[in-house]
């Protein structure tokens, strides 16, 4: 390994990890903080010598005093892919990644919509799906390209008159006004793979009760005409694997990928929800960087999860494997400037 000459330590910087599906973004950041907060890469050596290595608090002033760390755009537990991490002054640059262009791959499963618009939620409604062809989906995609208006799911934490939207839906409180739509841009949207019924995905087993459906209908009264929520599936379709397909898309910040899949299901006369979701690019950070570009690769999550168990031996420069991986990928923040190193 060639010797690396780093700028003055400790560093402030940005790097990206390849988040796995399962953990929350916050838990991932907290796990990384235990490593970062005990590394001379990011903490002054005299401070480390004074307090010694040990568990880093994840909240409060003491946690911030040891090291500042944050992420540039939450990925839900189901989702995997690019998660941008900022350390020190790098946290001040994270807002740049909220509104930047992002790329996703997502698998849509037809015939069922859920309260969260993905497989983590509960079945709200089932609908016919056998009539949906690849050609009909490709035709419907035209409605979702370019600048479009999106409404967030009613089961979201966004607030209306001080109350989260999901409270209206769960308690059967009529919405005081329609959910405000936001304009987003879908730069590209294509079918990457048509799986048909050749897959292992299934609808969620948990489903809405009749009372919960009535509460949701009540919440939608006044903003939708006849907001009936009822199953439409034909009995002959119930035992077959519903159609699934993979979409790739390049979108502006603030785009709800789940809403695109949900609305696409309606557009083809069915229902749909997300069963896999991968953020493949966020700004210049990418899972598969383009050769001879300014792209920056992501650090595999295994690098950090293994280091959390044992950091292992240091190299001749005194860096452990996870620190060396960060050194190879970090963008060093020096005031308003970014420096890619090495």
N, C-alpha and C positions, 0 to 999 in steps of 0.2 A: 504494500500500500504506500503510495508516494506521500511524503511529508507535506502537511497542509499548514500554511501560515494564515492564521485567522486575524481579522481586525481586533481592535481592543475589546477585551471581554469585560462584562458579560454582553451577549448579543441581544438585540431586539430584532424580531423577524417574523416572517410569514412562511408557512409550509403547509402542505396538504397531506391528509391521510386517506387511505381507502377504507372508509367505515364499513364494517360488516352489517348485515341485516340482523336485527335482534336488539342490541342495546340502544338506549336513547343517546342523542348527541351530547347531552349534559353528562351522562355517566362516562362517556368516552373522554370528554375533556377533563373530568375529574381524575380519571385514571392516568392520563398523560401528565396532569399537573403534579402527581406524585413523583414522576421522573424528572420533569423540568425543574421543579422546585428544589431538587437535590443535585442539580448539575451545575458545574462551573461554567458551562456554556451560557447559562441564562441568569445565574445568581453570583454575586460578588464572592470571591474566594474567602475573604475575611469573614463574611457573614456565615458562610458554610462552616468554616472552622469554629466560629463562635457558638453556633447552635447545634452543630453536628447534623448528620443525616437522620431523617426520621419522617414520620407521617405528616403530610402537609394538610392543614385545615382547608376545606373547600369553600367556606363562607366566612364573611366578616372581614374586619379591617386587617387582622393579622394575616389572613390568607392573601389579601391584596398587597400587603407590605412585603411579603416574601417574593411573590412573582405575580404579575398580571398575565392572565391568559383568557382567551375567548375564541369563539368560532364565528365564521362569516356566513351563516345561513343554516338553520337547523334542518337536519334530516330526521324524519319520523323513524320509530323503531323498525318498521317494515323495510324502509329504504336502505340501500347501501350506496357506496360510491364516494365521490369527492367531498371531503369536509375540510374547509380551509381553517387553519389554526393561526392565531396571532399571539405573540408573546412580547411582553414589554410594550415598547412604542408601536409594535406591530398591531396591537389591539385597536389603535386609532385609525388603522387603514382597513379594518374589516367591513365598514359600511360600503366600501367600493364593490364588495362582492354580493351585496344584497340586490343591487339593481343591474348587475352585469348580465350578459347573455349566458345562458346555461343550456346544456344538452342532456337529454334523458333517454333511457330505454325503459319501456314499461310493457308488461304483459297484461292484456285485457281478457277477462273471462265473461262471456255473454250469458244472458238469461237471468241474471240476478243483480239487483242493486242493494247496497248496504247503507247504513246510516253514516258511516265514515267514508264511503265511496271506495273502500278497499277491503281486503280479506280479513283485516283486524276487527271489523265491525260486525253487526248483526244484520241478518236478512230483513229487508223492509218489503221488498216486492220481487216476485219472479215473473218472467214473461217468456213468450215464445222466442226461440233462437234458431231453429233449423232452417228457416227461410233466408237467413243472413248468409250472403256469399262474400268472397274476397272482393269481387267486383263492386258489390253494393257498398262495402265499407270504403273502398278506394274512392268511390263517387262521393260518399258523404264527407270524406276528409276535406274536400274543397271548402266546406262551410267553416272549417276551423283553421284555415291558413290566413296569414296576413294579420291585420289588426282586428281583434274580436273583443267582445264584452263578455266578461265572466262574472257569475254570481258565486260566492263561496258557498259551501254546503251549509244547510241549516243546522247541522250538528257540528258547529265550529265554535271556537272560543271568542270570535269577533263579537263585539258588543253593539247593541241597539238600545239607545236610551238607558245606558247603564247596566243592561242585563245581557249576559251571554246568549247568543242565538240558541244554543242547545237547551237553555232553560225554557224558552218558548215552546220548543218542540216536545220536550219531555213532560212539561206540566200542562200542555194544551192551552197555552195563553196565545190569543191571536196576535200576530205580528202587527205593530202599529203602522207599518208601511212596508213596501217591498224591500227585499234585501238589495242594497246598493251594488250595482255592478261596477267592475273596474275594467279599464281598457288595458289589454296586453297585446303583445305581438308574437305571433307564431311564425318564425322565419322559415321553418321547414317542418314537414310532418309526413312521414312515410310508413308504410307497412314493411317491417324488416323481416318478419317471418310469419307465415300462416300455419299455425299448428293444427288447425282443425280440431279433431277429437283425440289426437295423438299426444296426450299429456296426462299428468297426474293431478292437476288442479281440480278442486271441488268447491262448491259453494260453502259458505260458513254454516255450521250446524245450528248455531244460535240464531233465533229469529224474533222479530217483534211479536208481541202479543196483540190481540185484537184491541185491547185498551190503549196500548202504545200507538197503534196505527190511528186510532180515533183522536188521540191527543195531538199527533202530528197533523192530521187533517184540520183540526181545530185551529192550530197555530197558523196554518196556511190560508184560512178563511179571510177574505178581504183583500188578499194579494194575488190569489189564483182563483180562477173560475172552476167550481166543482172539483176541489182537490182530493179526489177519491184515491185511496191507496189500497189496491187489491191485486191479488195474484191473478195472472192471466195464462199460466202455463197449462198446456194441454197434457192430459194424462200420459199420452204416448211418448212424451219427451222426458219424463221424470227420471228414467233409469239410465239414460245415455249421458256420456261425457259431453258437456256443452262445449261449443267452439271457443278456442282461445287463439289470440294472435299477438304478435309483438310489434309495438310501434317505436320508432325513433323520432325524436323531435328536438328542434333548436328553438328556444323561447326566450322572451325577455324576462327580467326579474319580476316576481310577483305572480307568475303564471301558476294556476292550479292544475297540475297534471291530472290529478284524480277527477277534476271537473270535466276535463276534456274527454276522458274515458266515459264518465257517467253520461254526459250529454251526447256523446257519439252513440252510446247504446240506444238512447231515445231516437236519435236521428235515423237509425236503421230499423226502427219499429220493434225494439227489444229492450233489454236492460243490460248494464255492464258494470263491472267494478275492477279495480286494480289488484293483481295478485303478486306481481313483482315490480319493483321500481329501483332503477339505478341512475344516479346522477353521474354521467360519464365525463362531464366538463363543467367547470365553473370559472369563467374568465379564462385566464391563461393556465390554470391548473387542470390537468387531464389524466384520466386513467390510462389512455393510450396517446401520449404526446406525438405530435406530428414532427417528423424528422426535419432538421434544418429550420426550426421555427423558434419562437420565444416561449414555447410551451414548457411547463414545469411538471415533472412527474409526481405521483403521489407515493407516499411511504406505506407499504403494506401494514395492516393493523397487527399482523403477527409479530412484527418487529417490536412493537410496544407491549403486547400482551406477554410475550416471552420475557422481555426485560423486567416486567413487573414481578415475575416469579424469581428471576435471577438475572442481574445485569451482565454477568459473565466477566471475563478478563478484559482488561484494557489493552489497546494496541501500543505500539512504540511511542505514539504521541500522547498517550494517556486517555484516549477516548474509547468508550465501550461501543458495541455494535450499533445500538440505537442512536447514540450521539453521532457516530460516523454517518449513519443514514441521514440524519437531520442536516449535518454539515453539507452533504452532497446535494441536498434539495432546497435548503433554506434560502429565502430572499431576505437579505439583511436590510433593515430599516434604519436609515441614518437621517433623521429629520424628515424633510419632504422627499428625500431621494430613496430609491430602491437599488440595492446592489446584489446581483446574483453571484453566489459563491459556491465553489471555487471557480 
